[in-house]
Amino acid sequence: MLVRKLVDQMAGYVPGEQPQDRRYIKLNTNENPYPPSPRVIAALQAALTDDLRLYPDPVANAVRATNEGRVREREAIHRDMAAVTRHVATADIAAEFRKATIPHAPIHDIPAVREMPAVASRLTRTTMPDGRAVRMQPMAVDVPGLTTELSFPAKYGEHTLRVLQEAGVSATECTSLRAQGIIAG
């Protein structure tokens, strides 16, 4: 069995001294030889409602037991997750994960990721014909000296004639192909 070193080094609980005769009951160590009162049990059972659950059942129903079911119910799953997380601060959830030694990382939306220094410095960019800048994903591979400023993509068919002529297709054949609607440009 794997036991964390910290837990393994802890001393076990040693109960306080208990009188051996049954005339006295020592209550200062939270030990009680009697069961709870029926009124306490009734009060606890009345208080045990779904409102006390911090986290919903992760599967929640038979449909969510499969990937297909989770895909179909993704909006409901998002609502369920939001219902939990809207009452608990992200920092508190992260603290609980750290305490339980559960690996975790924050989930960022696209604008937040785009502003991270490690990403922002590598984003590529192009300029639309109307002058607006478009930030795009980083290059697939970091190569020193490559520019991150890219030309705006060509219109559909813009280079078709030049490519066909480089491949040996004559201007007459290209005119015929354009007239038949086979190529654009």
Residue, then its C-alpha position, 0 to 999 in steps of 0.5 A: m500500500l502506498v502511504r505518503k511519508l507525512v502520514d506514515q510519520m504521524a503518531g496514531y490517536v491515543p484516547g484519553e483516560q477512561p474510567q473503568d467503572r460505569r458510574y461515570i462517563k468522561l466526555n472531554t475526549n469526544e468519546n461516548p459509549y451511547p448511541p445518538s438520541p433518536r431526536v438527533i438522528a431524526a434531525l440529521q436525516a431531515a437535514l441531509t438534502d441535496d443542498l448539502r452536496l458540494y459536488p454532484d455525482p460525476v456521472a449523474n445518470a445512466v446516459r452520462a456513463t458513455n462518451e456519446g451520452r456525455v456529448r449529448e448532455r454536454e450543456a447540462i453537464h456544463r450547467d451542473m459544473a457551473a452550479v458547483t463552481r459559482h459557489v466556490a472560488t477557483a483559488d479554494i478549489a485549487a487549494e483543495f486539489r493541492k491539499a489532496t495532491i491532485p495535479h491541476a491547472p487553471i483553464h483559460d479562455i482563448p483571449a487569456v491564453r493569447e495574452m500569456p507571454a510565452v504565447a503572445s511572443r510567438l503568435t503569427r499575424t497577418t493584415m487583411p486588405d482593409g488594414r485590420a490585423v489578425r493574430m493567428q496561432p504560433m508557427a508549428v516549429d520555432v525556427p530562429g529568424l523566421t518572421t511572424e508577419l505573414s502575407f494575407p492568403a490569396k483569393y480562391g483561384e488567384h494563382t491558378l493560371r500561373v501555377l498551371q502555366e508553370a506546369g506546362v498548360s498553355a494559355t489557350e488551354c487555361t482559357s478553355l478550362r476557365a470558360q468551362g468553369i473548371i478553374a477560377g482566376 
